[in-house]
Amino acid sequence: MAYYVYILASRRDGAIYVGITNDLVRRTYEHRSKAVPGFTAKYNITWLVWFEIYDDPISAISREKELKKWKRAWKVQLVEKTNPTWDDL
């Protein structure tokens, strides 16, 4: 089973959210449809702008925790390395 660490954004210079899931399509849909109340629903964070795939949950959780501690500028650089135009993936 694959595990995904992902970054969502409300827009290029907007709010950013870091999360983890084992079903990226389902989880992205939940964020977009605001199925779960919370930070992403409140700030309309719906664009999937970056993700990484892991084989085991421990590695994915460690990476998510690491990214959550990063400064915003570092997260922006990470996204722009593979998605310079902030396209919704």
N, C-alpha and C positions, 0 to 999 in steps of 0.2 A: 504494500500500500504506500502511496505517495503522500507526503505532507508538504504543505505550501506555507511559506512565510510571504506576506504580501503587503504592499503599500497602496492605500486608496487616497485620493485627493478630491477636494471639492472643485478645484481649478488649479492652474499653474502656480499661483502665489497664494493659494487658499490653505485651508486646514488639511492636515495630513493625519492618517490613521495607519498604524502597523498592527497586523493581525496574523493569525495562524489558523489553518483549516486542513482537513483531509479531503475536501471537495470544493475546489476553487470556484467552479461554475455555480454551485448551489449557494455558497456563501456570498459571492458577488451579487447574485440575484436577491438574496435576503437584505443586503445593504441597500441596493437600488430600490427595492419595494418598501423599504423601511419596516420590514416585518418584525424587527426586534428594536424596541425603543432604546435609545442611548445616544452616545456621542456622534456616531455617523448619521443617525437620523436627524438629530438636532441641528447639525451643521451641514446637512445635505452633501455628505462625503460619499460619492458614488463612482468616481472614475478609478478603475484598476490601472495603476501606472507602473507597477513593478512587482515581480514575484521571483522567488527561488523555490526549487523543488528539493526535498530531502527524502531519504529512504526510511528514516526512523524518527519517531516523535521526539526523542530526547534532543537530537541535533536541531530539529526545527524549533523546539521550545527555547533552547539555548540561544539560537540566532535571533528569535523574536525578542527575547529579553535584552540581548545586546543592542539591537536596533532601537528599542524603546528608550535606552539610555543615551543614545546619540543626540547631538545637537541637530537642530533643524537643517542647518547648512550642509551637514554631512549626509543627511537623508536626501536632500535635494540633489547633491552630487551623485549619489548612488542611482537615483532615478534617471538623471540626465546622461549617465554613462551609457545606458542601454535604450533610453526613451527620451531623446533630447527635446522632442516637441510635445511631450506629456500627452501622447495619444492615449485614449481609453482602450486598453487592451481587451 
